[in-house]
Amino acid sequence: MRNISIYIHIPFCLKRCKYCDFYSIEVKKNEEYFESFINGLEKEINLRLNKMNNFKVKSIYFGGGTPSIIHESFYERIFNKFNNYFDVSNVKEITIEANPETVETSKFSNLKKLGVNRVSLGVQTFEDTSLSNLGRIHNTKKIYESVDILKKFYENINIDLIFGIPNENSENIEKNIFKALNLKPKHISIYNLEYHKDTKLFEDLNIRKIYKWNDIKEKKGYILLRNILIQNGFNHYEISNFSVDGFQSIHNINYWLGGEYLGFGPSAYSFLDNSWYKNGNLFFYLNSLKKNEVPFLKREVLSLNKLNKTLFILNLRLLSGVNLKKYKNLDHFFYEKLNNFIKEGLLIKSDNKIKLSLNGILVGNRIFSDLL
């Protein structure tokens, strides 16, 4: 039986954050074309799952955008559609991303009844000035209110935090992590602020309206957060992810282990049969579905060499490391690079396992890009 995960991209946001480079569309609540989107999503589910046989879904993840922006009745339709092809109640983990300004008691009570059992909350920081500078529309007060609501219905809550925000320092991020810990989430993700082209934050950086943390400050900030989380009982299981025992993200681990997944919705990616697929934007997506066509914008069939390299690198993100016995077909240039990183102290090899050292974690992107 084929084990897969499912990702659903809900591309709508009340306001696009200054740093965000994900595909998203600014809307008001209860936009009329939510209906068109859900109609299209139902059709895509039919077109694609009709062709799938003998599969089991291990996780479902609603990402965005801001998935919590749409009414729970739309989620009921999505779950009903999925139930035509598999029993949603048997899916071990069903996550929805949420922003504090969209958390409402009735909505999240109903989502729990539908089967959602994990919420990933986009807190980012507990500093109101920083939230404003990032283009977030919630404030600290709203963070606490939203967590109070979520805790009525959910045990498995993740908090997303960003460090490296221009006006913050190590004292700020230390306060942030302790405020997050005081909320007693089961999972915390920490991300270094990135400056992507075609974002407002990148423009501000270029005109020197803001200043980026330097590499040394970023590394010290990461180590500080990592040490505090570990000292407070969190397991560091992936570069950016920490959890209490038993609360690792099933969905994301499937990505990092190279598992197959189906992506539904505009701009969503899928990985199936050693191929990547990407859906088009909302306009392309809805037009394709009107013609009863699967809305793939592009497909890439991976060669055996690229497949093995890609899966190795994804697997290396996990702190448990890579089992070398799984990767016997990599070329000698790849192994030569691995050995060089071992000599630099960035990778650690023991028996048939290889994993990132702490110094390797700090320069992970350099290692990954060089290996690929």
HELIX and SHEET records of a PDB file:
HELIX    1   1 PHE A   34  LEU A   49  1                                  16    
HELIX    2   2 PRO A   67  ILE A   69  5                                   3    
HELIX    3   3 GLU A   72  ASN A   83  1                                  12    
HELIX    4   4 VAL A   88  ASN A   90  5                                   3    
HELIX    5   5 PRO A  100  THR A  102  5                                   3    
HELIX    6   6 THR A  105  LEU A  114  1                                  10    
HELIX    7   7 ASP A  128  ASN A  133  1                                   6    
HELIX    8   8 THR A  140  LYS A  151  1                                  12    
HELIX    9   9 SER A  170  ASN A  182  1                                  13    
HELIX   10  10 LYS A  200  ASN A  206  1                                   7    
HELIX   11  11 ASP A  215  GLN A  231  1                                  17    
HELIX   12  12 ILE A  250  TRP A  256  1                                   7    
HELIX   13  13 LEU A  282  LYS A  290  1                                   9    
HELIX   14  14 LEU A  304  LEU A  316  1                                  13    
HELIX   15  15 LEU A  324  LYS A  326  5                                   3    
HELIX   16  16 HIS A  332  GLU A  344  1                                  13    
HELIX   17  17 LEU A  358  LEU A  362  1                                   5    
HELIX   18  18 GLY A  364  LEU A  371  1                                   8    
SHEET    1   A 9 ASN A 235  GLU A 238  0                                        
SHEET    2   A 9 ASN A 241  SER A 243 -1                                        
SHEET    3   A 9 HIS A 187  ASN A 192 -1                                        
SHEET    4   A 9 ASN A 156  PHE A 163  1                                        
SHEET    5   A 9 ARG A 118  GLN A 124  1                                        
SHEET    6   A 9 GLU A  93  ALA A  98  1                                        
SHEET    7   A 9 PHE A  55  GLY A  64  1                                        
SHEET    8   A 9 ARG A   2  ILE A  10  1                                        
SHEET    9   A 9 GLU A 260  PHE A 264  1                                        
SHEET    1   B 2 PHE A  12  CYS A  13  0                                        
SHEET    2   B 2 ILE A  25  GLU A  26  1                                        
SHEET    1   C 3 TYR A 269  LEU A 272  0                                        
SHEET    2   C 3 SER A 275  ASN A 279 -1                                        
SHEET    3   C 3 PHE A 296  VAL A 301 -1                                        
SHEET    1   D 3 VAL A 322  ASN A 323  0                                        
SHEET    2   D 3 LYS A 353  LEU A 356 -1                                        
SHEET    3   D 3 LEU A 347  SER A 350 -1                                        
END                                                                             
